[in-house]
Amino acid sequence: MVVFRRCLLFVSFAALAALVAGCAAPLRGEVTTFNEWPADAQRTYRFVRTDAQRNSLEHARWEDVLRAELARAGFRQAPDARFAVSFDYRVDRKMSRVVEYQPMVQPYFWWGAFGPHAGFSIGGPFPWWGSGYYPVASDHIWYDYRLRVQIEDSTIRPPRRVYEGTAITDGYVPQADEVLPLLARALFQDFPGPSGVTRRVEVPRPQQ
């Protein structure tokens, strides 16, 4: 019984540690940028939409997110803006088959000087040889997130693209409003960034 209680205590602490670590973990992903950014340009911008995006309330929601990140990067929205900003995003729901190995917990009993005793151990089936773990298959649903931003210089005729960036990540979070804002932060936190380079990024999650 003492062995069993110690096992339960260990599992409880391990689960709590995993939960805390999961909450504190930053978003990790990759950012790829290409740019020919005019360094002396005044950072004024306006959003442009495709026909499919024009009446989308969802797209307007993410415009608000990008507006905040553009402001962090020193941009100001203006009707006669030099730069035209467009973006698109994608959230793909995927499923994979995962096999995990669970410990095989076996009860055991013995007689001692003070009477019968009992406990649990990890081991194979009777007569307790072989692997102490057994396979458990399950379906895991995960999500692939992608945010792509393009910026064109409107003072050039025809307008010329001067920046394009893509941020991607994947994980088990199904809520886009928890992930896409962090991808926007990743794109603009070091704007315009190196050109033609894919880099790994970490973005802290906001405190709950």
C-alpha positions, 0 to 999 in steps of 0.5 A: 500500500505504501508503494502504491501511495508513493506511485500515486503521489509521483504521478500527481506531481508529474501531471501538475508539472506537465500542466504548468509547463504546458501553460507557460510554454511559448509559441514556437514556429518558423518565420520566413521573410523576403524583402527589399525594404526602403530603409528611409520610407515613412511607415504609413499603410492601408489594408487592401482586400481581395473580393473574397475578403471584402465582406468577411467579418473574420478577416476584419477581426484579424485586420485588428490583430495586424493593426496592433502589430503594425503599430508596434513596428512603427507603422501608422494607418493613413488614407494616402499611405505609401504601403498597401498591406494584404494578408491571408491565413490558413488553419488546417485540421489534421489527424494522426495515429499515435502509439504510446507505451503505458506502464504495466502495473502488476499487483503482488502479495507476499507473506512476511514476519508480520503477516500478509503484504501487498503492493504494485510494481511495473513488469510484464504479465505472469510470471513477470518477464518481458516488457513492462509496457504495453502499446495504446493507440489513439487518434490525435487531432492537431492544427497547422497554422499559417499567416502570410503578409505582403506589403507593396510600395504604392509610390512605384508604378506599377506598385512593387512588392517590397516585403513578404513574410510567412509564419507557421506553427502547429500544435493541439490548440484549436482556437485560432484567436490564441495562435494567429495573434502570436504569429502576427507578433512573430512576423513584426517583432523584428521587422523587416528581418533578414531577407531569404532566411527561415528562422525559428522563433519563440513568442511568449504567451500572454499571462492568463 
